[in-house]
Amino acid sequence: MSKQFSILELFKRSSEFLTKKGIVSSKVDTEWILSTYLNIDKIDIYLDRKYVDSESQINQIRNAIVRRAKREPLQHILGSVEFCNCTIKSDSRALIPRFETEVLVELIEKRIPKEFNGRILDLGTGSGAILIALSKLYPDAQCVGLDKSDKALSLAKENLKLNECNTNVKLCTYDWHLDSPPEDNFDLLVSNPPYLSQQEWSSCEPEVKAYDPKDALVAENDGMLDLETILRLSYSIVRKGGLVALEFGTGQSDRLCSLSKNYFRSITVENDLAGKRRFFLGILND
């Protein structure tokens, strides 16, 4: 017979183990693991006095905790992440959707009415998180997600199915450095492209360096190359008066605004949740 553990005892043992392994978010991560594998609310970890006597559940939790101790991202262990009220499957095929990027979707939502029925382009769609969130916000719009990685596109396809996206969403292979510009014009271009410098990459946490695709994060020219390329591309594929919405990195705001000032009638730079300049929103000249 397997040993019984109270839920709270499991939590304490697991979080203490992760703390000893240097996991800063040990308590939060343990809450997620226990609530997922025991199918309970997080508050029940502290209130429920029941014992866990299922050897299968205990082994699942133990394996998940060990994986996290080895710095595997929590999102990969759990298999998915919530993004703008959508469940996004997450693995090493694409960049893990970040909570901070939800702000970019919210900023777009403030600028475009729900009845919008134009064309949306997500460049570097990755897991499809932004594309799926926008397709839910604008069900009458035509949404296109492009990425150079076939692996990322396969994950995005699975996420489209998981979120029951309808026929208004399309995925295609595209490399903005090598391929000709898309022939269609778009009303909204959104992108969270690679924008880290090699130096910034070197100082990233092990979870990022070992599990996120490097080419989805790092760009040449001090992290600016992909942003510059996308801006130039937007001038030819976004309709006059259309919106370009980009996520960018630390210290890149002034360079982005300088590059684009002659092509946009309106440019707004918004902060992320930490108060850092993070999002570029520009309306192209008429």
GIDADA-V984052 format. One record per residue. N is the residue number from 0. RES is the residue in one small letter. NEAR is the number of other C-alpha atoms within 10 Angstrom. D_LAST is the distance of its C-alpha to the last C-alpha in Angstrom with 1 decimal. Layout:
# GIDADA-V984052
n: [N,N]
res: [RES,RES]
near: [NEAR,NEAR]
d_last: [D_LAST,D_LAST]
This chain:
# GIDADA-V984052
n: [0,1,2,3,4,5,6,7,8,9,10,11,12,13,14,15,16,17,18,19,20,21,22,23,24,25,26,27,28,29,30,31,32,33,34,35,36,37,38,39,40,41,42,43,44,45,46,47,48,49,50,51,52,53,54,55,56,57,58,59,60,61,62,63,64,65,66,67,68,69,70,71,72,73,74,75,76,77,78,79,80,81,82,83,84,85,86,87,88,89,90,91,92,93,94,95,96,97,98,99,100,101,102,103,104,105,106,107,108,109,110,111,112,113,114,115,116,117,118,119,120,121,122,123,124,125,126,127,128,129,130,131,132,133,134,135,136,137,138,139,140,141,142,143,144,145,146,147,148,149,150,151,152,153,154,155,156,157,158,159,160,161,162,163,164,165,166,167,168,169,170,171,172,173,174,175,176,177,178,179,180,181,182,183,184,185,186,187,188,189,190,191,192,193,194,195,196,197,198,199,200,201,202,203,204,205,206,207,208,209,210,211,212,213,214,215,216,217,218,219,220,221,222,223,224,225,226,227,228,229,230,231,232,233,234,235,236,237,238,239,240,241,242,243,244,245,246,247,248,249,250,251,252,253,254,255,256,257,258,259,260,261,262,263,264,265,266,267,268,269,270,271,272,273,274,275,276,277,278,279,280,281,282,283,284,285]
res: [m,s,k,q,f,s,i,l,e,l,f,k,r,s,s,e,f,l,t,k,k,g,i,v,s,s,k,v,d,t,e,w,i,l,s,t,y,l,n,i,d,k,i,d,i,y,l,d,r,k,y,v,d,s,e,s,q,i,n,q,i,r,n,a,i,v,r,r,a,k,r,e,p,l,q,h,i,l,g,s,v,e,f,c,n,c,t,i,k,s,d,s,r,a,l,i,p,r,f,e,t,e,v,l,v,e,l,i,e,k,r,i,p,k,e,f,n,g,r,i,l,d,l,g,t,g,s,g,a,i,l,i,a,l,s,k,l,y,p,d,a,q,c,v,g,l,d,k,s,d,k,a,l,s,l,a,k,e,n,l,k,l,n,e,c,n,t,n,v,k,l,c,t,y,d,w,h,l,d,s,p,p,e,d,n,f,d,l,l,v,s,n,p,p,y,l,s,q,q,e,w,s,s,c,e,p,e,v,k,a,y,d,p,k,d,a,l,v,a,e,n,d,g,m,l,d,l,e,t,i,l,r,l,s,y,s,i,v,r,k,g,g,l,v,a,l,e,f,g,t,g,q,s,d,r,l,c,s,l,s,k,n,y,f,r,s,i,t,v,e,n,d,l,a,g,k,r,r,f,f,l,g,i,l,n,d]
near: [6,10,10,15,15,15,20,19,16,20,21,13,11,24,21,16,17,22,14,11,15,13,17,11,11,21,17,11,20,27,20,17,24,27,17,14,15,17,9,14,14,16,10,15,21,13,10,13,12,13,14,19,14,15,13,12,14,20,11,16,21,16,13,21,24,16,15,23,19,15,19,18,23,20,19,17,16,16,13,18,20,15,19,20,10,17,17,27,25,25,20,16,19,26,21,23,21,12,12,14,19,17,19,23,19,13,15,17,14,9,10,13,11,14,11,14,14,14,19,24,25,25,23,27,28,29,30,29,28,25,30,27,21,21,21,18,18,21,18,15,20,19,24,20,26,24,23,20,20,14,15,25,24,17,20,27,17,16,22,24,10,13,15,11,18,12,10,14,19,16,19,13,14,19,14,17,13,8,10,10,15,13,8,11,19,23,22,23,26,27,22,23,26,22,26,24,18,16,11,14,17,11,10,12,10,14,14,18,14,14,18,18,17,17,14,20,20,22,20,13,13,14,24,21,17,19,22,16,12,19,17,14,17,22,17,15,19,22,20,18,16,20,25,25,23,22,23,22,19,12,11,16,16,10,11,18,16,9,12,18,14,10,18,20,14,14,18,11,17,18,13,15,12,8,8,12,19,23,22,21,22,23,21,23,15,10]
d_last: [73.6,70.5,70.3,68.7,66.0,64.6,60.8,60.8,63.2,60.9,58.0,59.9,61.3,58.0,56.0,58.7,58.8,55.1,55.4,58.1,55.9,53.3,50.7,49.1,47.8,51.3,51.7,48.3,48.6,52.1,51.0,48.4,51.0,53.7,51.6,50.3,53.6,55.7,53.1,53.4,51.2,51.0,52.9,55.8,56.4,57.8,59.4,60.7,64.3,64.5,65.6,63.9,66.6,64.6,65.2,62.1,59.8,61.4,61.0,57.3,56.7,58.8,56.9,53.5,54.7,56.0,52.7,50.9,53.5,52.7,49.0,47.6,44.5,45.3,42.5,44.1,47.5,46.4,44.3,41.2,38.9,37.2,33.4,31.5,34.5,34.6,37.5,36.4,39.2,39.4,41.3,41.2,38.8,35.7,34.7,36.1,33.4,33.4,33.6,31.2,28.4,28.6,26.8,23.6,23.9,24.7,21.6,19.4,21.6,20.9,17.2,17.3,19.7,22.7,22.0,18.9,19.6,16.8,17.4,18.4,19.3,21.9,22.6,26.2,27.2,30.8,32.9,30.1,30.2,26.5,25.8,28.7,27.8,24.3,25.9,28.3,25.8,23.6,26.3,24.2,21.5,22.0,22.7,23.3,25.2,25.7,28.4,30.6,33.7,35.7,37.7,34.7,33.5,37.0,36.9,33.5,35.0,38.0,35.8,33.8,37.3,38.6,35.8,36.0,32.4,31.9,30.7,27.0,27.3,27.7,28.8,28.6,29.9,27.3,27.6,24.3,26.5,28.2,26.5,23.8,20.3,20.4,19.5,17.8,14.2,14.1,12.4,14.4,16.0,19.0,21.7,24.9,25.7,28.8,28.5,32.2,33.9,37.2,38.9,37.4,38.4,41.9,42.3,41.0,43.5,45.7,44.0,40.7,42.3,44.7,42.7,38.9,37.6,37.1,34.3,32.3,32.7,33.1,30.7,31.6,30.5,31.6,29.7,26.3,26.2,24.8,22.1,21.1,21.2,19.1,16.3,16.3,16.6,13.6,11.3,12.7,13.6,11.0,8.5,4.7,5.2,8.7,11.5,13.7,17.1,19.9,23.5,24.8,28.2,30.1,29.1,25.8,23.4,23.2,22.8,19.9,18.1,19.0,17.9,14.4,13.7,11.9,9.3,8.6,7.8,10.8,13.8,17.0,20.3,22.8,26.6,28.8,32.0,33.9,31.6,30.1,26.5,25.6,22.2,18.7,15.8,12.3,8.9,6.4,3.8,0.0]
